């Protein structure tokens, strides 16, 4: 029984890992369309423009933009196909120019969706909530609470039936069967809880978070690296990107 449960946990963990790597949810700007107003330009969402292929969709986007603005550029894009695969739908995050001509576009910063690994990954649901996936985090927390409650309940019932075997030997077979049943259900709860926890750690470590978008901002990056001079001296080099 334990080998079967271990195999089940491994399969669920591997499936969760593959799912987390290949699954791409719609960006935040698709589910919650944005409108950012900068000094010289705006960043807006254009949803569900359809065509037979991506080239036609982008051409329709340009025509729609030209009706209101003189110039535009695509900042981010999200694609999906119709159920019959006859149509392609494109949603775009577009920067549009307020004036007749934008020679120097304002910087649009889409903060990275890759979050560094942290101890939050080991606390059920915390990494997901931190990255903005509150529903996923809540489901993980709820699953863990349900699993732990099931483990406690099942093994308590198992112990209770084992005690009844000693107290009422006439019905020992019935109590023994019940004890075995509760034990099997309890191990199932263990496998469920372990699978949810493994998924939580993997998803918390590699799943992307929600993007945060700013217009007219600057991105700064500072990093340190050890160096060794030709004379054998040790030191630190600082790199700053503006």
C-alpha positions in Angstrom: 0.0 0.0 0.0 2.8 2.4 0.9 4.6 1.8 -2.4 1.4 2.5 -4.3 0.9 5.8 -2.4 4.6 6.7 -3.0 4.1 6.0 -6.7 0.9 8.2 -6.7 2.7 11.1 -5.0 5.6 10.9 -7.6 3.2 10.9 -10.5 1.2 13.8 -9.2 4.4 15.7 -8.4 5.8 15.1 -11.9 2.5 16.1 -13.5 2.4 19.3 -11.4 6.0 20.1 -12.4 5.3 19.7 -16.1 2.0 21.6 -15.9 3.7 24.5 -14.1 6.3 24.7 -16.8 4.1 24.6 -19.8 1.0 26.3 -18.6 0.8 30.0 -19.5 -2.1 31.9 -17.9 -3.4 35.1 -19.4 -1.3 38.1 -18.2 -2.8 40.5 -15.6 -3.3 43.2 -18.2 -5.6 40.8 -20.2 -7.8 39.9 -17.2 -7.8 43.4 -15.8 -7.4 45.8 -18.8 -5.2 48.8 -18.0 -5.0 52.5 -19.0 -1.8 54.3 -18.1 -1.4 57.9 -18.9 2.2 59.3 -19.3 3.6 62.6 -20.3 3.9 61.9 -24.0 2.1 58.5 -24.4 -0.4 56.1 -23.1 -0.4 52.4 -22.4 -3.7 50.7 -23.1 -5.1 47.2 -23.6 -6.7 46.0 -26.8 -8.5 42.8 -26.3 -9.6 39.9 -28.6 -8.8 41.2 -32.1 -9.4 38.2 -34.4 -8.1 37.1 -37.8 -7.1 34.0 -39.7 -3.5 34.4 -38.6 -1.3 36.6 -36.4 -0.3 38.9 -39.3 -3.9 39.7 -40.1 -4.6 40.3 -36.4 -1.7 42.7 -36.1 -2.8 44.6 -39.2 -6.3 45.0 -37.7 -4.7 46.3 -34.5 -2.7 48.9 -36.4 -5.8 50.0 -38.3 -7.8 50.3 -35.1 -5.0 52.3 -33.4 -4.7 54.7 -36.4 -8.3 55.7 -36.0 -7.5 57.4 -32.7 -3.7 57.8 -32.5 -0.9 58.7 -34.9 1.6 56.0 -33.8 1.9 53.0 -31.6 4.1 50.1 -30.6 3.3 46.7 -29.1 4.6 46.2 -25.5 3.3 42.8 -24.8 0.9 40.3 -26.5 -1.2 37.3 -25.7 -2.5 34.8 -28.3 -5.3 32.1 -28.2 -7.1 30.1 -30.8 -10.8 29.5 -31.3 -12.1 26.1 -30.3 -12.3 25.0 -34.0 -8.8 26.5 -34.7 -10.3 28.6 -37.5 -9.6 31.9 -35.9 -6.7 33.4 -34.0 -7.4 36.0 -31.2 -4.7 38.5 -30.1 -4.8 40.7 -27.1 -2.2 43.5 -27.0 -0.6 45.9 -24.5 0.0 48.9 -26.7 1.9 52.2 -26.1 0.3 54.9 -28.2 1.6 58.4 -29.0 -0.3 61.5 -27.8 1.3 63.8 -30.3 1.6 63.5 -34.1 5.0 61.9 -33.9 6.8 60.1 -31.1 10.6 60.2 -31.8 11.6 59.3 -28.2 9.2 56.9 -26.7 8.7 57.0 -22.9 10.1 53.9 -21.2 7.5 51.3 -20.3 8.7 49.0 -17.6 7.1 45.6 -17.2 8.5 44.2 -14.0 9.8 40.6 -14.4 7.4 37.8 -13.7 10.3 35.7 -12.4 10.5 35.9 -8.6 13.7 34.8 -6.7 13.4 31.6 -4.7 12.6 32.2 -1.1 11.5 30.5 2.1 7.9 31.4 1.2 7.9 28.3 -1.1 7.9 26.0 1.9 4.8 27.7 3.5 1.7 26.4 1.7 0.1 29.1 -0.5 2.4 31.9 0.6 4.6 32.1 -2.5 1.5 32.1 -4.7 -0.2 34.9 -2.8 3.0 36.9 -2.8 3.2 36.5 -6.6 -0.4 37.7 -7.0 -2.2 34.4 -7.5 -4.4 34.7 -4.5 -7.0 32.1 -5.6 -4.3 29.5 -6.2 -2.7 30.2 -2.9 -6.1 30.0 -1.1 -6.8 26.6 -2.8 -3.4 25.3 -1.7 -4.0 26.4 1.9 -7.5 24.9 1.9 -6.2 21.7 0.4 -3.5 21.4 3.1 -5.9 22.1 5.9 -8.4 19.6 4.5 -5.6 17.0 4.1 -4.3 17.4 7.6 -7.8 17.3 9.1 -8.4 14.1 7.2 -5.1 12.6 8.4 -6.0 13.4 12.1 -9.5 12.2 11.7 -8.7 8.9 10.0 -5.9 7.8 12.3 -8.0 8.8 15.3 -10.8 6.6 14.1 -8.2 3.8 13.4 -6.9 4.0 17.0 -10.5 4.1 18.3 -11.4 0.9 16.5 -8.2 -0.8 17.6 -9.1 0.0 21.2 -12.6 -1.4 20.7 -11.0 -4.7 19.6 -9.6 -5.1 23.1 -12.8 -3.9 24.8 -15.3 -6.0 22.8 -13.5 -9.1 21.4 -16.8 -10.5 20.1 -16.9 -8.0 17.3 -13.1 -7.9 16.9 -13.3 -8.7 13.2 -15.7 -5.8 12.5 -13.5 -3.4 14.4 -10.3 -4.7 12.7 -11.9 -4.2 9.3 -12.9 -0.7 10.2 -9.4 0.0 11.5 -7.9 -1.1 8.3 -10.4 1.0 6.3 -9.6 4.1 8.3 -5.9 3.4 7.9 -6.1 3.1 4.1 -8.2 6.3 3.9 -5.6 8.0 6.2 -2.7 7.0 3.9 -4.7 8.4 1.0 -5.0 11.7 2.9 -1.3 11.6 3.5 -0.6 11.1 -0.2 -3.1 13.9 -1.0 -1.5 16.3 1.5 2.0 15.4 0.3 1.1 15.9 -3.3 -0.4 19.3 -2.6 2.7 20.3 -0.7 5.1 19.2 -3.4 3.1 21.0 -6.0 3.1 24.1 -3.7 6.9 24.0 -3.5 7.5 23.5 -7.2 4.9 26.0 -8.3 6.1 28.5 -5.8 9.7 28.2 -7.1 9.2 28.2 -10.8 5.7 29.6 -11.7 5.7 33.2 -13.0 4.0 35.9 -11.0 1.8 38.8 -12.2 3.4 41.6 -14.2 3.5 45.1 -12.8 3.5 47.8 -15.5 4.8 51.4 -15.2 5.2 54.1 -17.7 8.0 56.7 -17.7 10.0 54.8 -15.1 13.6 53.7 -15.1 15.0 50.3 -14.2 18.1 50.1 -12.1 20.1 46.9 -11.5 22.9 46.6 -9.1 25.0 43.5 -8.6 28.3 42.5 -6.9 30.8 39.9 -8.1 34.1 38.7 -6.6 37.3 39.5 -8.6 40.9 38.5 -8.5 43.6 40.9 -9.7 46.7 39.8 -11.6 48.7 40.3 -8.4 46.4 37.8 -6.6 44.4 40.4 -4.6 40.8 39.6 -3.8 38.0 42.2 -4.1 34.4 42.9 -5.1 33.3 44.5 -8.4 30.0 46.4 -8.5 27.9 46.6 -11.7 25.1 49.2 -12.0 22.8 49.3 -15.0 20.8 52.4 -15.7 
